[in-house]
Amino acid sequence: MATNVTQQGLGRSPPRHSDFAGLEPGSAGGRHSPRRGLARLEGAESLERGLGWFSIGLGAAAVAAPRAVCWLSGLRSPSLMRLFGTREVAAGIGILMQRDRAPWLWSRVVGDTFDLAVLSVALARRGRRGRAAAALAAVAGVTALDVLAAVRLTGSRAGRTIPGVSGRADIYLERSIAVSKSPGECYRFWRSFENLPRFMQSLESVRQLDERRSRWVAKGPMAARLEWTSEITADRPGEELAWRTLDDSGAANAGSVKFEAAPAGRGTIVRVSLHYSPLGGTLGAGLVRLLGHDPQSRIREDLRRFKQVIETGEIATTRGQPTGRRSLFGRVTQQWGLTS
Amino acid sequence: MKANVWYGRERLRVENVPDPKILNPRDAIVRITSTAICGSDLHIFDGYIPGMLPGDILGHEFMGEVVEVGPEVRNLKVGDRVVNPFPISCGACFFCQQSLYSLCENSNPNAWLAEKLWGHSPAGLFGYSHLLGGYAGGQAQYARIPFADVGPLKVPENLSDEQVLFLSDVFPTGYMAAEQCGIRQGDTVAVWGCGPVGLFAIKSARLLGAERVIAIDRFPARLRKASQWAEAETLNYAQVDVAEALEVMTGGRGPDACIDAVGMEGHAHGAFGGYDRLKQALMLESDRPPALRQALTTCRNGGTVSIPGVYGGFVDKIPFGAVVNKALTVRSGQTHVQRYLKPLLELIEKGSIDPSFVVTHRLRLEDAPRGYRMFRDKQDSCIKVVLKPWADVPTVEADEVTESGRILH
């Protein structure tokens, strides 16, 4: 789960919700969380970087001297070798330069598989068998390392298992938006929980049970209906609201919304932080992401809608306006991606 | 109702679609009496604007009569005659409060999409791609206007549609372009492109006190308009070297301000022209900027380059060194139309300007696809096409046709 904690939170450590049973925000989270970064510098990271440079080195050799590399590996086609080289260089650059390396490592694994197939064919032919066999062994070794690094990285991306909450990943998110209303107005609007479904898209209803507890109903991924009870853990009028869930309902979360006065009367910075387990574990999170409704942008969109409702009294929409004949692609795009 | 619908590059169809409905409390519905084709619509027609979906209704320059208002619209009533600004603005956000209406934070339902391309999203616009909200446009018989308590301006009955229609876009756009030049007494302003926006920029520069205005184009009819209507000096870039001519005309110093009213589909002769066409065709560059390049290099030291022309994405070989080393000020933006509506209406009422002079062609809405082609190819000296959504038969009387105007049926 690629969360932009550093981007939005300006590199601060996420706050701890000590009352959120057994969860340590800093230890799980996205791979850009500060602690994760430090831990990853040792070991795993050096393997990835090594593979990156190896990829570039081998690729450069194959591009610059395709005949020599062909001779060494018992292959015949220098032009094919050049293509291999280009692919290797691209994968290497991807691994070294991109924030998200996992896809590039997986691209190496795919490439390795292809190379193994080509070398196997070469091995089956007569002549140059010795060198082809040696090359096959070498590629097999590198493949093992690639798989190791890719699996390790993907595993760490998906998040770790939280003790006591089996099989679910743990995520910490923070998002903010500037609103041209006073902190008091923003707080009061948010504190009236019946307002929340107006701007939180997945929320169906919130019912106040007593002073501190409320009952929430939401539509989860794949049309699943979720209900949970939430408790207010901090309530400072005009400044902050914090909550946590009380029951383990598959929607365990703790979070807060802070209303910070922007300088020179520029309204309020509304800052939401959320620490939670995605519905249905990693598979669920993957599906949610696939549908373009990853939690990060969901919070961003919900905050945008909060701003629209409180500033203008309505949410901008085009749903229901006339159009010409939409193609299937157009209808799907509009349904899933565009237009709230 | 009938509407002009986009189905792809150079594929428009005028067809029947459902009537618009009130969707939000601050909406209004207008019955459109006049609507125009904008130069920026041609970028959509030519397929250079990303984020269009087949089935989108085009058009952002329109006016008409209010036929329905939402419960929160208190300043308009059914029957009011209004002209509508092309940006959709809430009037309440950080930017609207500073009169930067085209940057409204609350009117683009697809803001996240625009953020992917530009970092932040501007306001939603009528009929101008899903990047900018995907709102149905006004080349139709009716349109829904969101935030109708902020945008539309009531116009007096004694002014004709064509006198006020261009308050929706091209007049304020040309005016803002000139205003951004910070014109002082004695200034020379050079304007690239003598389409409607360029012509309004030229006229506005005059109104704002420019000593000389130099109009640059390659179509004699357009240059003639510029010189007749706004006393501009003219340069035909197909015949003269513009950079050299500007040097000679300004004592070697260059124009005090330059306005690029051309935008992303500029034409140029020679190597650079071919280079841009090739790169754009290969999708290595989204926009062709020859006018912008020339404006930056010919502008005087410490001068201002104002860009009302539309650019959508990426341009190449921009002489940014000229910006730094000549201490240029570069200003641009989609027009904050709402800011200019009242002052410019006053200019029209006083008789300082009659915007209807740009109109060369009046067509029925059904003829919109033909109108786009004529406008793009400058057939028949076309400068501005006004569409009449309710004209079933050729309605425009012969005596309403201006000197260069013509009705085509």
Boltz contact constraints between the chains, C-beta under 6 A:
constraints:
  - contact:
      token1: [A, 180]
      token2: [B, 93]
      max_distance: 6.0
  - contact:
      token1: [A, 180]
      token2: [B, 94]
      max_distance: 6.0
  - contact:
      token1: [A, 308]
      token2: [B, 106]
      max_distance: 6.0
  - contact:
      token1: [A, 311]
      token2: [B, 92]
      max_distance: 6.0
  - contact:
      token1: [A, 311]
      token2: [B, 93]
      max_distance: 6.0
  - contact:
      token1: [A, 311]
      token2: [B, 106]
      max_distance: 6.0
  - contact:
      token1: [A, 312]
      token2: [B, 90]
      max_distance: 6.0
  - contact:
      token1: [A, 312]
      token2: [B, 92]
      max_distance: 6.0
  - contact:
      token1: [A, 312]
      token2: [B, 106]
      max_distance: 6.0
  - contact:
      token1: [A, 314]
      token2: [B, 24]
      max_distance: 6.0
  - contact:
      token1: [A, 314]
      token2: [B, 25]
      max_distance: 6.0
  - contact:
      token1: [A, 316]
      token2: [B, 107]
      max_distance: 6.0
  - contact:
      token1: [A, 316]
      token2: [B, 109]
      max_distance: 6.0
  - contact:
      token1: [A, 317]
      token2: [B, 23]
      max_distance: 6.0
  - contact:
      token1: [A, 317]
      token2: [B, 109]
      max_distance: 6.0
  - contact:
      token1: [A, 318]
      token2: [B, 109]
      max_distance: 6.0
  - contact:
      token1: [A, 318]
      token2: [B, 134]
      max_distance: 6.0
  - contact:
      token1: [A, 318]
      token2: [B, 135]
      max_distance: 6.0
  - contact:
      token1: [A, 320]
      token2: [B, 23]
      max_distance: 6.0
  - contact:
      token1: [A, 321]
      token2: [B, 20]
      max_distance: 6.0
  - contact:
      token1: [A, 321]
      token2: [B, 136]
      max_distance: 6.0
  - contact:
      token1: [A, 322]
      token2: [B, 17]
      max_distance: 6.0
  - contact:
      token1: [A, 322]
      token2: [B, 18]
      max_distance: 6.0
  - contact:
      token1: [A, 322]
      token2: [B, 20]
      max_distance: 6.0
  - contact:
      token1: [A, 322]
      token2: [B, 136]
      max_distance: 6.0
  - contact:
      token1: [A, 323]
      token2: [B, 55]
      max_distance: 6.0
  - contact:
      token1: [A, 324]
      token2: [B, 5]
      max_distance: 6.0
  - contact:
      token1: [A, 324]
      token2: [B, 17]
      max_distance: 6.0
  - contact:
      token1: [A, 324]
      token2: [B, 55]
      max_distance: 6.0
  - contact:
      token1: [A, 325]
      token2: [B, 55]
      max_distance: 6.0
  - contact:
      token1: [A, 326]
      token2: [B, 55]
      max_distance: 6.0
  - contact:
      token1: [A, 327]
      token2: [B, 54]
      max_distance: 6.0
  - contact:
      token1: [A, 330]
      token2: [B, 53]
      max_distance: 6.0
  - contact:
      token1: [A, 330]
      token2: [B, 54]
      max_distance: 6.0
  - contact:
      token1: [A, 330]
      token2: [B, 55]
      max_distance: 6.0
  - contact:
      token1: [A, 338]
      token2: [B, 110]
      max_distance: 6.0
  - contact:
      token1: [A, 338]
      token2: [B, 130]
      max_distance: 6.0
  - contact:
      token1: [A, 338]
      token2: [B, 134]
      max_distance: 6.0
  - contact:
      token1: [A, 339]
      token2: [B, 109]
      max_distance: 6.0
  - contact:
      token1: [A, 339]
      token2: [B, 134]
      max_distance: 6.0
  - contact:
      token1: [A, 340]
      token2: [B, 109]
      max_distance: 6.0
